[in-house]
Amino acid sequence: MATPAVELSSVGKVYGYGSSGMIALSDVDLSIEPGRFVSLIGPSGCGKSTLLRIVAGLETADRGTVRVHDVSPDEACAAKLIGLVPQSPALLPWLSVLGNVTLPQKVNKDAGKRRERIGDLAERSGGRVQPDMMELLRRAGLEDAVDKLPAQLSGGMQQRTAIVRAFGLQPDVLLMDEPFSALDEFTRESLQDQLLDLWDELKTTVLFVTHSVSEAVRMSDAVVVMAPRPGRIVDVIDIELPRPRNQRLFAERRFHEYEDLIRDRLHSAWRSTDAA
């Protein structure tokens, strides 16, 4: 059996102390197989972004264990197993599009050696070839923008640049925190198409935070439903829809059945929280 790409066991996180402390996460258990696209969905305050930051090594769990390919988040980050796409693209304003997407490769030349020391990745790392960044930019529709600065790009183009940059290091786990939330619906659906194309080719494990039920159903192999007070997982729903998933999927009955199921789980979680 393959080592999970991401595994959380009894993870808890509290902000503050004593009676004023806020439980952000309580007894979270989650296991994600390599190559899966998994979305986290739930209302504000349910701990989605906190969970993502803990997996990314940006915050530390107060209790429980977190493993990324059976190493700690800190070790995984040092080996560049983890890529992160935040809500804001966070591009360097003085570098061109091409400069931004190629910078991680230039400053992380030893990452491959650290990756080779991680057991279940050693065999795969041996034949790893650096991706053609110009080809990735072309596939993301940015071939005519390679020399532009971030300030010359639309919001959608900036986010596409950030996604290509994250894929550039070929992370084994890609963490995405509501990357399309600030975009209009048309741009959002276009970027969903491009992200799914890249993911289908590279088979990176993706943990994707979203507030959109339709986005979660369209993108995911599984949707993790979370509830607040305290932040916790209330259900994991496998999405058994065929791939590739284009925009015609929105018209299919099974798609809307999954939407209804997830909304029902979210409403049930809210009712249980209010009752408590």
VOMAR-164277 format. One line per 8 residues: number of its first residue (from 0); their letters; for each residue x, y, z of C-alpha. Coordinates in nm, 4 decimals. Example, Ala and Ser with C-alpha at 12.3 -4.5 7.8 and 13.67 -1.06 7.14 Angstrom:
<nodes>
0 = AS = 1.2300,-0.4500,0.7800 | 1.3670,-0.1060,0.7140
</nodes>
This chain:
<nodes>
0 = MATPAVEL = 0.0000,0.0000,0.0000 | 0.1381,0.3410,-0.0983 | 0.2401,0.5846,0.1731 | -0.0228,0.8600,0.2018 | 0.0784,1.1876,0.0410 | -0.0766,1.3718,0.3367 | -0.1803,1.2204,0.6680 | -0.3226,1.3974,0.9729
8 = SSVGKVYG = -0.3987,1.2085,1.2947 | -0.5906,1.3651,1.5857 | -0.4701,1.7129,1.4893 | -0.5747,1.9988,1.7126 | -0.5013,2.3712,1.7091 | -0.6007,2.6364,1.9640 | -0.5474,3.0109,1.9350 | -0.5168,3.1919,2.2656
16 = YGSSGMIA = -0.5103,3.0551,2.6188 | -0.7461,2.9424,2.8898 | -1.1147,3.0244,2.8743 | -1.0558,3.2804,2.5985 | -0.8846,3.0280,2.3720 | -1.0467,2.9475,2.0370 | -1.0378,2.5877,1.9150 | -0.9533,2.6205,1.5453
24 = LSDVDLSI = -0.9209,2.2452,1.4840 | -1.0296,1.9504,1.6973 | -0.9295,1.5851,1.6435 | -0.8849,1.6117,1.2670 | -0.8050,1.2832,1.0899 | -0.7418,1.2852,0.7157 | -0.5490,1.0609,0.4780 | -0.4906,1.1547,0.1121
32 = EPGRFVSL = -0.3520,0.9066,-0.1382 | -0.0847,1.0246,-0.3855 | -0.2170,1.1877,-0.7008 | -0.5626,1.2673,-0.5612 | -0.7349,1.6053,-0.5933 | -0.9073,1.6756,-0.2601 | -1.1053,1.9866,-0.1700 | -1.1785,2.1300,0.1729
40 = IGPSGCGK = -1.5123,2.3096,0.1995 | -1.6974,2.4668,0.4880 | -1.8119,2.7991,0.6318 | -1.5716,3.0700,0.7430 | -1.4106,2.9827,1.0733 | -1.4167,2.6051,1.0279 | -1.0374,2.5780,1.0072 | -0.9830,2.5119,0.6346
48 = STLLRIVA = -0.6977,2.7584,0.5950 | -0.5525,2.6663,0.9346 | -0.5404,2.3017,0.8290 | -0.3713,2.3987,0.5017 | -0.1135,2.6144,0.6826 | -0.0327,2.3305,0.9213 | 0.0288,2.0911,0.6305 | 0.2443,2.3612,0.4691
56 = GLETADRG = 0.4549,2.3965,0.7849 | 0.3523,2.7610,0.8277 | 0.1830,2.6799,1.1591 | 0.2336,2.4023,1.4133 | -0.0388,2.1755,1.5443 | -0.0831,2.1820,1.9227 | -0.1604,1.8121,1.9267 | -0.1634,1.5169,1.6895
64 = TVRVHDVS = 0.0686,1.4329,1.4021 | 0.1074,1.5613,1.0473 | 0.3064,1.3749,0.7822 | 0.3742,1.4546,0.4179 | 0.5039,1.1444,0.2408 | 0.5880,1.0159,0.5894 | 0.8100,1.3103,0.6876 | 0.7284,1.6223,0.8883
72 = PDEACAAK = 0.6025,1.9337,0.7087 | 0.9362,2.1052,0.7798 | 1.1284,1.8211,0.6152 | 0.8833,1.8155,0.3243 | 0.9265,2.1896,0.2699 | 1.3064,2.1603,0.2796 | 1.2860,1.8961,0.0049 | 1.0359,2.1119,-0.1888
80 = LIGLVPQS = 0.7748,1.8405,-0.1775 | 0.5161,2.1087,-0.1065 | 0.3982,2.3883,-0.3335 | 0.1639,2.6642,-0.2159 | -0.0738,2.8852,-0.4136 | -0.2304,3.1439,-0.1788 | -0.5362,3.3622,-0.2387 | -0.3079,3.6451,-0.3495
88 = PALLPWLS = -0.0560,3.5534,-0.6240 | 0.2368,3.7124,-0.4316 | 0.4451,3.7718,-0.7451 | 0.7683,3.9686,-0.7231 | 0.6791,4.3035,-0.8867 | 1.0251,4.3681,-1.0339 | 1.0451,4.0339,-1.2165 | 0.8759,3.9434,-1.5434
96 = VLGNVTLP = 0.6329,3.6541,-1.5711 | 0.9154,3.4296,-1.6890 | 1.1424,3.5564,-1.4115 | 0.8807,3.4822,-1.1461 | 0.8080,3.1265,-1.2603 | 1.1743,3.0274,-1.3041 | 1.3046,3.1823,-0.9806 | 1.2157,2.8839,-0.7553
104 = QKVNKDAG = 1.4208,2.6486,-0.9740 | 1.7202,2.8817,-0.9491 | 1.7166,2.9167,-0.5714 | 1.6293,2.5550,-0.4844 | 1.8921,2.3587,-0.6746 | 1.9587,2.1196,-0.3834 | 1.5936,2.0264,-0.3327 | 1.6256,1.7193,-0.5551
112 = KRRERIGD = 1.8977,1.5699,-0.3341 | 1.6837,1.6144,-0.0235 | 1.3844,1.4628,-0.2031 | 1.5886,1.1528,-0.2951 | 1.6469,1.0821,0.0742 | 1.2726,1.0408,0.1347 | 1.1941,0.6713,0.1061 | 0.8815,0.6424,-0.1072
120 = LAERSGGR = 0.9957,0.9235,-0.3403 | 1.3511,0.8041,-0.4045 | 1.2679,0.5915,-0.7080 | 1.0522,0.8594,-0.8708 | 1.3042,1.1363,-0.8000 | 1.5847,0.9614,-0.9873 | 1.4306,1.0191,-1.3282 | 1.2815,1.3597,-1.2552
128 = VQPDMMEL = 1.3388,1.6121,-1.5337 | 1.3013,1.9861,-1.4874 | 0.9819,2.1012,-1.6584 | 0.9875,2.3262,-1.9627 | 0.8606,2.6485,-1.8076 | 0.7908,2.8094,-2.1436 | 0.5692,2.5137,-2.2317 | 0.3847,2.5407,-1.9001
136 = LRRAGLED = 0.3333,2.9123,-1.9628 | 0.2026,2.8363,-2.3107 | -0.0418,2.5815,-2.1752 | -0.1613,2.8370,-1.9217 | -0.2234,3.0905,-2.1999 | 0.0665,3.3146,-2.0971 | 0.2979,3.2762,-2.3946 | 0.2419,3.6392,-2.4975
144 = AVDKLPAQ = 0.2988,3.7718,-2.1457 | 0.6364,3.6201,-2.0559 | 0.8159,3.9564,-2.0575 | 0.5439,4.1530,-1.8757 | 0.5648,4.2650,-1.5145 | 0.2910,4.1617,-1.2681 | 0.1436,4.5136,-1.2682 | 0.0759,4.4760,-1.6402
152 = LSGGMQQR = -0.1332,4.1611,-1.5917 | -0.4994,4.1071,-1.5113 | -0.5923,3.9292,-1.1884 | -0.6544,3.6060,-1.3761 | -0.3171,3.6223,-1.5513 | -0.1417,3.6875,-1.2205 | -0.3048,3.3821,-1.0657 | -0.2151,3.1684,-1.3688
160 = TAIVRAFG = 0.1458,3.2817,-1.3254 | 0.1369,3.1795,-0.9590 | 0.0003,2.8355,-1.0494 | 0.2697,2.7769,-1.3135 | 0.5335,2.8891,-1.0620 | 0.4037,2.6342,-0.8094 | 0.4072,2.3510,-1.0656 | 0.7575,2.4504,-1.1767
168 = LQPDVLLM = 0.9273,2.2723,-0.8878 | 0.7103,1.9653,-0.9509 | 0.5859,1.9499,-0.5921 | 0.4496,1.6176,-0.4797 | 0.1786,1.8011,-0.2832 | 0.0225,2.1275,-0.4027 | -0.1722,2.3309,-0.1459 | -0.4168,2.5865,-0.2850
176 = DEPFSALD = -0.5987,2.8342,-0.0590 | -0.9020,2.9700,-0.2479 | -0.6859,3.0672,-0.5472 | -0.9813,3.1716,-0.7655 | -1.1992,3.3439,-0.5038 | -1.1294,3.7003,-0.6223 | -1.1971,3.6289,-0.9914 | -1.5104,3.6698,-1.1990
184 = EFTRESLQ = -1.7023,3.3531,-1.2852 | -1.5843,3.3293,-1.6471 | -1.2157,3.3679,-1.5516 | -1.2634,3.1268,-1.2638 | -1.4012,2.8525,-1.4890 | -1.1234,2.9099,-1.7431 | -0.8579,2.8704,-1.4732 | -1.0306,2.5584,-1.3435
192 = DQLLDLWD = -0.9902,2.4089,-1.6927 | -0.6217,2.4974,-1.7064 | -0.5510,2.3719,-1.3542 | -0.7208,2.0391,-1.4260 | -0.5180,2.0016,-1.7480 | -0.1899,2.0577,-1.5619 | -0.2920,1.8327,-1.2734 | -0.3993,1.5540,-1.5112
200 = ELKTTVLF = -0.0565,1.5614,-1.6760 | 0.1631,1.6004,-1.3665 | -0.0456,1.3921,-1.1194 | 0.0468,1.6102,-0.8254 | -0.1524,1.5557,-0.5069 | -0.3701,1.8649,-0.4566 | -0.5343,1.9908,-0.1369 | -0.7662,2.2717,-0.2452
208 = VTHSVSEA = -0.9599,2.5113,-0.0195 | -1.2811,2.6582,-0.1603 | -1.6136,2.8086,-0.0547 | -1.7768,2.7063,-0.3839 | -1.9736,2.3808,-0.3833 | -1.9802,2.3594,-0.7643 | -1.6052,2.4208,-0.7846 | -1.5381,2.1480,-0.5278
216 = VRMSDAVV = -1.7531,1.8947,-0.7164 | -1.6049,1.9784,-1.0537 | -1.2407,1.9642,-0.9463 | -1.2217,1.6919,-0.6863 | -1.1804,1.3197,-0.6376 | -1.3064,1.3758,-0.2835 | -1.4621,1.6673,-0.0944 | -1.3880,1.7088,0.2767
224 = VMAPRPGR = -1.6780,1.8848,0.4498 | -1.5835,2.0863,0.7591 | -1.7843,2.2574,1.0333 | -1.6942,2.5318,1.2835 | -1.6902,2.5709,1.6644 | -1.4737,2.3689,1.6871 | -1.3232,2.3249,1.3414 | -1.3649,1.9625,1.2449
232 = IVDVIDIE = -1.4281,1.7213,0.9572 | -1.7874,1.6004,0.9410 | -1.7793,1.4020,0.6151 | -1.5608,1.2973,0.3233 | -1.7550,1.2553,-0.0006 | -1.6000,1.0722,-0.2953 | -1.6860,1.2350,-0.6291 | -1.7299,0.9512,-0.8765
240 = LPRPRNQR = -1.7646,1.1514,-1.1962 | -1.5652,1.0633,-1.5085 | -1.2619,1.2629,-1.6130 | -1.1710,1.4783,-1.7940 | -1.4320,1.7182,-1.6560 | -1.5156,2.0019,-1.8898 | -1.7826,2.2670,-1.8518 | -2.0518,2.0388,-1.9993
248 = LFAERRFH = -2.0428,1.8633,-1.6641 | -2.2487,2.1497,-1.5168 | -2.5534,2.0281,-1.7107 | -2.5391,1.6679,-1.5864 | -2.7815,1.5350,-1.3249 | -2.5142,1.3527,-1.1231 | -2.3165,1.6750,-1.0880 | -2.6139,1.8484,-0.9273
256 = EYEDLIRD = -2.6835,1.5471,-0.7071 | -2.3329,1.5813,-0.5610 | -2.3905,1.9551,-0.5131 | -2.7139,1.8828,-0.3243 | -2.5446,1.6166,-0.1103 | -2.2601,1.8491,-0.0073 | -2.5004,2.1359,0.0684 | -2.7057,1.8990,0.2829
264 = RLHSAWRS = -2.3928,1.7967,0.4782 | -2.2975,2.1625,0.5254 | -2.6446,2.2536,0.6495 | -2.6471,1.9541,0.8856 | -2.3105,2.0622,1.0270 | -2.4446,2.4136,1.0856 | -2.7547,2.2801,1.2615 | -2.5478,2.0600,1.4910
272 = TDAA = -2.3226,2.3559,1.5738 | -2.6205,2.5804,1.6570 | -2.7779,2.3082,1.8704 | -2.4565,2.2712,2.0679
</nodes>
